[in-house]
Amino acid sequence: MGERRSVPDVDRAAAARRAVERRRARASLKRDIATRVVTPQDVLGTAVAEADSVAGSMRVTDFLMALPAIGAGKRDRVLQELHIAPVKRLGGLGVRQVAGLSAWLDDRFPVTAPRSGRSRLLVLAGPTAVGKGTVAARIREQHPEIHLSVSATTRAPRPGEIDGVHYFFVDDAEFDRLIADGELLEYAVVHNKHRYGTPRGPVDAALAGGKTVLLEIDLQGARQVRAAEPSATLVFLLPPSWDELVHRLIGRGTEDAEERTRRLRTAKVELAAQNEFDHRVVNEDVATAAREVVELAQGVAR
């Protein structure tokens, strides 16, 4: 008979597994910080509220190094200025240290507050593969009172997409005509390949009829709408984590390896622009994300 493992051995194995899982969770959180999926202020807030959380167990040195454009020299200066020992964890900081670090983060990585006086023109944007189309489709199905704008595009339809429902699929000549005749509220080249644009007529007609209009567009288009209609309400859709965004893009299977690499590079740039928006919604669950967007729409319609 083989030698039976003692309880302490089993406990040690379980503890080792938990330690590995915790390290992986911290590594994932650091990627989320680096790619701006989460704000450093949110991470610090979680760490202070829950010292035993993944955020709370992260060393301050690792937290600072995960921040964009922060190197070892800057990290050491911040620790010295805030009187924080390098061995400290976020969840173990004192009240003054938390206040000092929070103020430094707000100065270095300001979070924009929602603007007041927003209109019923709602713009939903976010990084590639975050699920904008799926959330918008859910809203279309369950909330017919919200007018979902249909974009024009020069790309070919994907399996299951219907012309006039998901997009207006047009050729380059027709897209050029729409631009020349001023019939697009916004338009952009996406991923250096295809053009997308929002026909202006249906949007103006829906707004004039008292409806809330939802535009599901990319970052370039959102910026154009903001410039053309400064009162528009801007909503940024976030993935629950960077790892999940990568998984969704790969799992979709509609792009080759080169295209996936290009889109992930673009996604990092797009995530960095989230502070340009009035609201942020995390798309961990489609139904929940859709409900939050609808609640925002109902809020500006009152």
ZATI-273128 format. One record per residue (C-alpha): residue number from 0; residue in one letter; x, y, z. Coordinates in Angstrom, 2 decimals. Layout:
# residues N
<r k="NUM" r="A" u="X" v="Y" w="Z"/>
...
***
This chain:
# residues 302
<r k="0" r="M" u="0.00" v="0.00" w="0.00"/>
<r k="1" r="G" u="1.17" v="3.49" w="-0.74"/>
<r k="2" r="E" u="1.99" v="5.89" w="2.03"/>
<r k="3" r="R" u="-1.02" v="7.99" w="3.03"/>
<r k="4" r="R" u="-0.63" v="11.76" w="2.89"/>
<r k="5" r="S" u="-1.03" v="13.48" w="6.20"/>
<r k="6" r="V" u="-3.49" v="16.32" w="6.74"/>
<r k="7" r="P" u="-0.69" v="18.89" w="6.98"/>
<r k="8" r="D" u="0.56" v="17.81" w="3.53"/>
<r k="9" r="V" u="-2.91" v="18.28" w="2.07"/>
<r k="10" r="D" u="-3.19" v="21.67" w="3.75"/>
<r k="11" r="R" u="0.17" v="22.73" w="2.35"/>
<r k="12" r="A" u="-0.82" v="21.65" w="-1.17"/>
<r k="13" r="A" u="-4.09" v="23.59" w="-0.93"/>
<r k="14" r="A" u="-2.25" v="26.64" w="0.40"/>
<r k="15" r="A" u="0.24" v="26.41" w="-2.46"/>
<r k="16" r="R" u="-2.60" v="26.29" w="-4.99"/>
<r k="17" r="R" u="-4.25" v="29.32" w="-3.41"/>
<r k="18" r="A" u="-0.94" v="31.20" w="-3.51"/>
<r k="19" r="V" u="-0.52" v="30.43" w="-7.21"/>
<r k="20" r="E" u="-4.10" v="31.53" w="-7.92"/>
<r k="21" r="R" u="-3.56" v="34.76" w="-5.99"/>
<r k="22" r="R" u="-0.35" v="35.50" w="-7.93"/>
<r k="23" r="R" u="-2.16" v="34.92" w="-11.21"/>
<r k="24" r="A" u="-5.00" v="37.17" w="-10.11"/>
<r k="25" r="R" u="-2.54" v="39.94" w="-9.19"/>
<r k="26" r="A" u="-0.79" v="39.54" w="-12.57"/>
<r k="27" r="S" u="-4.16" v="39.84" w="-14.32"/>
<r k="28" r="L" u="-5.01" v="42.94" w="-12.28"/>
<r k="29" r="K" u="-1.68" v="44.51" w="-13.21"/>
<r k="30" r="R" u="-2.50" v="43.95" w="-16.89"/>
<r k="31" r="D" u="-5.87" v="45.61" w="-16.32"/>
<r k="32" r="I" u="-4.16" v="48.62" w="-14.74"/>
<r k="33" r="A" u="-1.57" v="48.85" w="-17.51"/>
<r k="34" r="T" u="-4.20" v="48.71" w="-20.27"/>
<r k="35" r="R" u="-6.56" v="51.07" w="-18.35"/>
<r k="36" r="V" u="-9.36" v="48.52" w="-18.13"/>
<r k="37" r="V" u="-9.63" v="49.69" w="-14.52"/>
<r k="38" r="T" u="-8.64" v="53.05" w="-13.07"/>
<r k="39" r="P" u="-5.88" v="53.07" w="-10.45"/>
<r k="40" r="Q" u="-8.26" v="55.01" w="-8.20"/>
<r k="41" r="D" u="-10.73" v="52.11" w="-8.32"/>
<r k="42" r="V" u="-7.98" v="49.62" w="-7.50"/>
<r k="43" r="L" u="-6.81" v="51.69" w="-4.53"/>
<r k="44" r="G" u="-10.40" v="52.09" w="-3.34"/>
<r k="45" r="T" u="-10.96" v="48.33" w="-3.44"/>
<r k="46" r="A" u="-7.69" v="47.70" w="-1.61"/>
<r k="47" r="V" u="-8.60" v="50.12" w="1.18"/>
<r k="48" r="A" u="-12.13" v="48.70" w="1.53"/>
<r k="49" r="E" u="-11.01" v="45.06" w="1.36"/>
<r k="50" r="A" u="-7.45" v="44.55" w="2.58"/>
<r k="51" r="D" u="-7.61" v="40.80" w="1.85"/>
<r k="52" r="S" u="-8.73" v="41.32" w="-1.77"/>
<r k="53" r="V" u="-6.48" v="40.81" w="-4.77"/>
<r k="54" r="A" u="-5.98" v="44.58" w="-4.95"/>
<r k="55" r="G" u="-5.26" v="44.76" w="-1.23"/>
<r k="56" r="S" u="-2.59" v="42.06" w="-1.46"/>
<r k="57" r="M" u="-0.69" v="43.86" w="-4.25"/>
<r k="58" r="R" u="2.58" v="45.49" w="-3.25"/>
<r k="59" r="V" u="2.64" v="49.24" w="-3.78"/>
<r k="60" r="T" u="5.79" v="48.85" w="-5.88"/>
<r k="61" r="D" u="4.00" v="46.48" w="-8.30"/>
<r k="62" r="F" u="0.97" v="48.78" w="-8.39"/>
<r k="63" r="L" u="3.06" v="51.80" w="-9.33"/>
<r k="64" r="M" u="5.06" v="49.90" w="-11.96"/>
<r k="65" r="A" u="1.80" v="48.75" w="-13.60"/>
<r k="66" r="L" u="0.76" v="52.37" w="-14.18"/>
<r k="67" r="P" u="1.36" v="53.73" w="-17.70"/>
<r k="68" r="A" u="4.67" v="55.60" w="-18.14"/>
<r k="69" r="I" u="5.94" v="54.89" w="-14.62"/>
<r k="70" r="G" u="9.46" v="53.47" w="-14.40"/>
<r k="71" r="A" u="11.63" v="52.38" w="-11.49"/>
<r k="72" r="G" u="13.04" v="55.87" w="-10.92"/>
<r k="73" r="K" u="9.62" v="57.53" w="-10.76"/>
<r k="74" r="R" u="8.32" v="54.72" w="-8.57"/>
<r k="75" r="D" u="11.08" v="55.22" w="-6.02"/>
<r k="76" r="R" u="10.55" v="58.99" w="-5.95"/>
<r k="77" r="V" u="6.82" v="58.56" w="-5.32"/>
<r k="78" r="L" u="7.45" v="56.10" w="-2.48"/>
<r k="79" r="Q" u="9.93" v="58.49" w="-0.91"/>
<r k="80" r="E" u="7.65" v="61.52" w="-1.28"/>
<r k="81" r="L" u="4.68" v="59.66" w="0.24"/>
<r k="82" r="H" u="6.76" v="57.97" w="2.94"/>
<r k="83" r="I" u="5.72" v="54.48" w="1.86"/>
<r k="84" r="A" u="8.04" v="51.53" w="2.45"/>
<r k="85" r="P" u="8.67" v="49.36" w="-0.67"/>
<r k="86" r="V" u="7.42" v="46.24" w="1.16"/>
<r k="87" r="K" u="4.01" v="47.77" w="1.88"/>
<r k="88" r="R" u="0.88" v="46.31" w="0.29"/>
<r k="89" r="L" u="-2.01" v="48.49" w="-0.90"/>
<r k="90" r="G" u="-4.33" v="47.07" w="1.71"/>
<r k="91" r="G" u="-1.89" v="47.84" w="4.50"/>
<r k="92" r="L" u="-1.35" v="51.56" w="3.89"/>
<r k="93" r="G" u="-2.05" v="54.08" w="6.62"/>
<r k="94" r="V" u="-4.68" v="56.81" w="6.35"/>
<r k="95" r="R" u="-2.16" v="59.51" w="5.45"/>
<r k="96" r="Q" u="-0.44" v="57.25" w="2.93"/>
<r k="97" r="V" u="-3.76" v="56.45" w="1.24"/>
<r k="98" r="A" u="-4.66" v="60.14" w="1.09"/>
<r k="99" r="G" u="-1.27" v="61.04" w="-0.37"/>
<r k="100" r="L" u="-1.34" v="58.25" w="-2.95"/>
<r k="101" r="S" u="-4.94" v="59.09" w="-3.89"/>
<r k="102" r="A" u="-4.05" v="62.76" w="-4.44"/>
<r k="103" r="W" u="-1.03" v="61.79" w="-6.54"/>
<r k="104" r="L" u="-3.18" v="59.47" w="-8.70"/>
<r k="105" r="D" u="-5.84" v="62.15" w="-9.22"/>
<r k="106" r="D" u="-3.16" v="64.58" w="-10.35"/>
<r k="107" r="R" u="-1.38" v="62.11" w="-12.61"/>
<r k="108" r="F" u="-4.41" v="60.18" w="-13.92"/>
<r k="109" r="P" u="-7.44" v="62.50" w="-13.61"/>
<r k="110" r="V" u="-10.89" v="60.94" w="-13.90"/>
<r k="111" r="T" u="-13.38" v="63.14" w="-15.76"/>
<r k="112" r="A" u="-16.75" v="63.66" w="-14.08"/>
<r k="113" r="P" u="-19.94" v="63.28" w="-16.19"/>
<r k="114" r="R" u="-20.98" v="66.51" w="-17.90"/>
<r k="115" r="S" u="-24.37" v="68.01" w="-17.08"/>
<r k="116" r="G" u="-27.11" v="68.91" w="-19.55"/>
<r k="117" r="R" u="-26.69" v="65.87" w="-21.80"/>
<r k="118" r="S" u="-29.09" v="65.24" w="-24.70"/>
<r k="119" r="R" u="-31.11" v="62.20" w="-25.82"/>
<r k="120" r="L" u="-28.42" v="61.40" w="-28.39"/>
<r k="121" r="L" u="-26.57" v="58.51" w="-26.70"/>
<r k="122" r="V" u="-23.19" v="57.38" w="-28.07"/>
<r k="123" r="L" u="-21.97" v="53.88" w="-27.15"/>
<r k="124" r="A" u="-18.32" v="53.22" w="-27.93"/>
<r k="125" r="G" u="-15.48" v="51.06" w="-26.64"/>
<r k="126" r="P" u="-12.53" v="48.91" w="-27.68"/>
<r k="127" r="T" u="-12.72" v="46.25" w="-30.35"/>
<r k="128" r="A" u="-14.40" v="42.95" w="-29.33"/>
<r k="129" r="V" u="-15.85" v="44.48" w="-26.15"/>
<r k="130" r="G" u="-19.36" v="43.54" w="-27.30"/>
<r k="131" r="K" u="-20.85" v="46.88" w="-28.37"/>
<r k="132" r="G" u="-22.93" v="45.26" w="-31.08"/>
<r k="133" r="T" u="-24.26" v="42.54" w="-28.77"/>
<r k="134" r="V" u="-25.28" v="45.07" w="-26.11"/>
<r k="135" r="A" u="-26.89" v="47.31" w="-28.74"/>
<r k="136" r="A" u="-28.78" v="44.33" w="-30.20"/>
<r k="137" r="R" u="-30.11" v="43.47" w="-26.73"/>
<r k="138" r="I" u="-31.37" v="47.03" w="-26.34"/>
<r k="139" r="R" u="-32.99" v="46.90" w="-29.81"/>
<r k="140" r="E" u="-34.84" v="43.70" w="-28.89"/>
<r k="141" r="Q" u="-36.11" v="44.77" w="-25.48"/>
<r k="142" r="H" u="-36.50" v="48.54" w="-25.80"/>
<r k="143" r="P" u="-38.16" v="49.53" w="-29.09"/>
<r k="144" r="E" u="-38.75" v="53.01" w="-27.65"/>
<r k="145" r="I" u="-35.01" v="53.64" w="-28.12"/>
<r k="146" r="H" u="-34.03" v="54.26" w="-31.73"/>
<r k="147" r="L" u="-30.87" v="52.31" w="-32.57"/>
<r k="148" r="S" u="-29.06" v="54.00" w="-35.42"/>
<r k="149" r="V" u="-27.93" v="51.72" w="-38.25"/>
<r k="150" r="S" u="-24.46" v="52.52" w="-39.56"/>
<r k="151" r="A" u="-23.28" v="52.38" w="-43.14"/>
<r k="152" r="T" u="-20.10" v="50.40" w="-43.82"/>
<r k="153" r="T" u="-17.92" v="49.37" w="-46.72"/>
<r k="154" r="R" u="-16.99" v="46.01" w="-45.20"/>
<r k="155" r="A" u="-18.68" v="42.77" w="-46.26"/>
<r k="156" r="P" u="-21.45" v="41.31" w="-44.09"/>
<r k="157" r="R" u="-20.48" v="38.75" w="-41.46"/>
<r k="158" r="P" u="-22.50" v="35.52" w="-41.20"/>
<r k="159" r="G" u="-26.01" v="36.33" w="-39.97"/>
<r k="160" r="E" u="-25.83" v="40.09" w="-40.60"/>
<r k="161" r="I" u="-28.73" v="41.61" w="-42.53"/>
<r k="162" r="D" u="-28.48" v="44.70" w="-44.71"/>
<r k="163" r="G" u="-30.52" v="47.54" w="-43.26"/>
<r k="164" r="V" u="-30.84" v="45.84" w="-39.87"/>
<r k="165" r="H" u="-27.28" v="45.43" w="-38.62"/>
<r k="166" r="Y" u="-25.62" v="47.77" w="-41.15"/>
<r k="167" r="F" u="-26.22" v="49.41" w="-44.49"/>
<r k="168" r="F" u="-23.61" v="47.61" w="-46.60"/>
<r k="169" r="V" u="-22.43" v="49.96" w="-49.36"/>
<r k="170" r="D" u="-19.52" v="50.13" w="-51.79"/>
<r k="171" r="D" u="-16.83" v="52.81" w="-51.77"/>
<r k="172" r="A" u="-18.53" v="54.89" w="-54.45"/>
<r k="173" r="E" u="-21.77" v="55.12" w="-52.46"/>
<r k="174" r="F" u="-19.87" v="55.93" w="-49.27"/>
<r k="175" r="D" u="-18.07" v="58.74" w="-51.11"/>
<r k="176" r="R" u="-21.46" v="60.11" w="-52.22"/>
<r k="177" r="L" u="-22.81" v="60.06" w="-48.64"/>
<r k="178" r="I" u="-19.79" v="62.10" w="-47.50"/>
<r k="179" r="A" u="-20.00" v="64.57" w="-50.40"/>
<r k="180" r="D" u="-23.73" v="65.17" w="-49.83"/>
<r k="181" r="G" u="-23.26" v="65.74" w="-46.07"/>
<r k="182" r="E" u="-25.49" v="62.78" w="-45.23"/>
<r k="183" r="L" u="-23.22" v="61.33" w="-42.52"/>
<r k="184" r="L" u="-23.16" v="62.56" w="-38.94"/>
<r k="185" r="E" u="-19.77" v="60.93" w="-38.54"/>
<r k="186" r="Y" u="-17.53" v="58.53" w="-40.44"/>
<r k="187" r="A" u="-14.15" v="56.91" w="-39.97"/>
<r k="188" r="V" u="-11.73" v="54.33" w="-41.28"/>
<r k="189" r="V" u="-11.55" v="51.47" w="-38.77"/>
<r k="190" r="H" u="-8.49" v="49.20" w="-38.38"/>
<r k="191" r="N" u="-6.99" v="50.82" w="-41.51"/>
<r k="192" r="K" u="-9.35" v="48.81" w="-43.69"/>
<r k="193" r="H" u="-13.05" v="49.65" w="-43.86"/>
<r k="194" r="R" u="-15.14" v="52.80" w="-43.52"/>
<r k="195" r="Y" u="-18.09" v="53.21" w="-41.18"/>
<r k="196" r="G" u="-20.51" v="56.12" w="-40.90"/>
<r k="197" r="T" u="-23.80" v="57.18" w="-39.29"/>
<r k="198" r="P" u="-26.53" v="58.41" w="-41.69"/>
<r k="199" r="R" u="-27.72" v="61.77" w="-40.35"/>
<r k="200" r="G" u="-31.34" v="61.71" w="-41.60"/>
<r k="201" r="P" u="-32.78" v="58.89" w="-39.44"/>
<r k="202" r="V" u="-31.04" v="60.28" w="-36.33"/>
<r k="203" r="D" u="-32.42" v="63.79" w="-36.81"/>
<r k="204" r="A" u="-35.91" v="62.43" w="-37.51"/>
<r k="205" r="A" u="-35.95" v="60.24" w="-34.39"/>
<r k="206" r="L" u="-34.73" v="63.07" w="-32.13"/>
<r k="207" r="A" u="-37.31" v="65.43" w="-33.62"/>
<r k="208" r="G" u="-39.96" v="62.83" w="-32.81"/>
<r k="209" r="G" u="-38.97" v="62.85" w="-29.15"/>
<r k="210" r="K" u="-37.11" v="59.53" w="-29.17"/>
<r k="211" r="T" u="-33.81" v="58.67" w="-27.52"/>
<r k="212" r="V" u="-31.25" v="57.68" w="-30.16"/>
<r k="213" r="L" u="-28.45" v="55.20" w="-29.51"/>
<r k="214" r="L" u="-25.35" v="55.27" w="-31.73"/>
<r k="215" r="E" u="-23.09" v="52.21" w="-31.47"/>
<r k="216" r="I" u="-19.86" v="53.42" w="-33.06"/>
<r k="217" r="D" u="-16.07" v="53.39" w="-32.70"/>
<r k="218" r="L" u="-13.87" v="55.90" w="-30.87"/>
<r k="219" r="Q" u="-13.14" v="58.04" w="-33.94"/>
<r k="220" r="G" u="-16.84" v="58.34" w="-34.67"/>
<r k="221" r="A" u="-17.66" v="59.19" w="-31.05"/>
<r k="222" r="R" u="-15.19" v="62.07" w="-31.17"/>
<r k="223" r="Q" u="-16.77" v="63.39" w="-34.36"/>
<r k="224" r="V" u="-20.26" v="63.22" w="-32.86"/>
<r k="225" r="R" u="-19.02" v="65.05" w="-29.76"/>
<r k="226" r="A" u="-17.60" v="67.80" w="-31.99"/>
<r k="227" r="A" u="-20.76" v="68.02" w="-34.13"/>
<r k="228" r="E" u="-23.23" v="67.61" w="-31.24"/>
<r k="229" r="P" u="-21.50" v="68.71" w="-27.98"/>
<r k="230" r="S" u="-24.59" v="67.83" w="-25.92"/>
<r k="231" r="A" u="-24.44" v="64.13" w="-26.86"/>
<r k="232" r="T" u="-24.20" v="61.67" w="-23.94"/>
<r k="233" r="L" u="-21.06" v="59.57" w="-24.31"/>
<r k="234" r="V" u="-20.94" v="56.02" w="-22.84"/>
<r k="235" r="F" u="-17.77" v="53.91" w="-22.88"/>
<r k="236" r="L" u="-18.19" v="50.11" w="-22.76"/>
<r k="237" r="L" u="-15.40" v="48.32" w="-20.89"/>
<r k="238" r="P" u="-14.46" v="44.63" w="-20.73"/>
<r k="239" r="P" u="-14.38" v="43.03" w="-17.26"/>
<r k="240" r="S" u="-10.64" v="42.48" w="-17.75"/>
<r k="241" r="W" u="-7.93" v="42.70" w="-20.40"/>
<r k="242" r="D" u="-7.59" v="38.89" w="-20.42"/>
<r k="243" r="E" u="-11.32" v="38.57" w="-21.15"/>
<r k="244" r="L" u="-11.06" v="41.08" w="-24.01"/>
<r k="245" r="V" u="-8.25" v="39.01" w="-25.57"/>
<r k="246" r="H" u="-10.32" v="35.85" w="-25.09"/>
<r k="247" r="R" u="-13.37" v="37.40" w="-26.77"/>
<r k="248" r="L" u="-11.34" v="38.59" w="-29.75"/>
<r k="249" r="I" u="-9.64" v="35.22" w="-30.27"/>
<r k="250" r="G" u="-12.85" v="33.28" w="-29.60"/>
<r k="251" r="R" u="-14.77" v="35.28" w="-32.18"/>
<r k="252" r="G" u="-12.67" v="33.64" w="-34.90"/>
<r k="253" r="T" u="-13.46" v="36.25" w="-37.56"/>
<r k="254" r="E" u="-9.91" v="37.64" w="-37.86"/>
<r k="255" r="D" u="-6.55" v="36.09" w="-38.69"/>
<r k="256" r="A" u="-3.53" v="36.35" w="-36.38"/>
<r k="257" r="E" u="-2.21" v="39.55" w="-37.97"/>
<r k="258" r="E" u="-5.62" v="41.20" w="-37.73"/>
<r k="259" r="R" u="-6.03" v="40.14" w="-34.08"/>
<r k="260" r="T" u="-2.64" v="41.63" w="-33.22"/>
<r k="261" r="R" u="-3.57" v="44.90" w="-34.92"/>
<r k="262" r="R" u="-6.93" v="45.03" w="-33.15"/>
<r k="263" r="L" u="-5.43" v="44.38" w="-29.72"/>
<r k="264" r="R" u="-2.92" v="47.16" w="-30.33"/>
<r k="265" r="T" u="-5.81" v="49.43" w="-31.30"/>
<r k="266" r="A" u="-7.79" v="48.33" w="-28.22"/>
<r k="267" r="K" u="-5.02" v="49.56" w="-25.90"/>
<r k="268" r="V" u="-5.18" v="52.99" w="-27.54"/>
<r k="269" r="E" u="-8.98" v="53.03" w="-27.34"/>
<r k="270" r="L" u="-9.01" v="52.07" w="-23.65"/>
<r k="271" r="A" u="-6.74" v="55.01" w="-22.90"/>
<r k="272" r="A" u="-9.45" v="57.37" w="-24.22"/>
<r k="273" r="Q" u="-12.20" v="56.35" w="-21.78"/>
<r k="274" r="N" u="-11.88" v="59.56" w="-19.76"/>
<r k="275" r="E" u="-13.26" v="61.45" w="-22.75"/>
<r k="276" r="F" u="-16.66" v="59.87" w="-22.02"/>
<r k="277" r="D" u="-19.40" v="60.81" w="-19.57"/>
<r k="278" r="H" u="-20.12" v="57.30" w="-18.29"/>
<r k="279" r="R" u="-18.41" v="53.91" w="-18.13"/>
<r k="280" r="V" u="-20.27" v="50.58" w="-18.25"/>
<r k="281" r="V" u="-18.55" v="47.22" w="-17.74"/>
<r k="282" r="N" u="-19.78" v="44.48" w="-20.10"/>
<r k="283" r="E" u="-19.32" v="41.43" w="-17.90"/>
<r k="284" r="D" u="-22.90" v="40.32" w="-18.55"/>
<r k="285" r="V" u="-24.78" v="41.50" w="-21.65"/>
<r k="286" r="A" u="-28.16" v="41.83" w="-19.94"/>
<r k="287" r="T" u="-26.70" v="43.86" w="-17.07"/>
<r k="288" r="A" u="-24.67" v="46.11" w="-19.37"/>
<r k="289" r="A" u="-27.71" v="46.72" w="-21.61"/>
<r k="290" r="R" u="-29.84" v="47.59" w="-18.58"/>
<r k="291" r="E" u="-27.24" v="50.09" w="-17.34"/>
<r k="292" r="V" u="-27.10" v="51.79" w="-20.75"/>
<r k="293" r="V" u="-30.91" v="51.97" w="-20.87"/>
<r k="294" r="E" u="-30.99" v="53.46" w="-17.36"/>
<r k="295" r="L" u="-28.54" v="56.14" w="-18.53"/>
<r k="296" r="A" u="-30.77" v="56.80" w="-21.55"/>
<r k="297" r="Q" u="-33.83" v="57.09" w="-19.31"/>
<r k="298" r="G" u="-31.95" v="59.44" w="-17.03"/>
<r k="299" r="V" u="-31.15" v="61.96" w="-19.78"/>
<r k="300" r="A" u="-34.67" v="61.65" w="-21.26"/>
<r k="301" r="R" u="-36.31" v="62.95" w="-18.08"/>
***
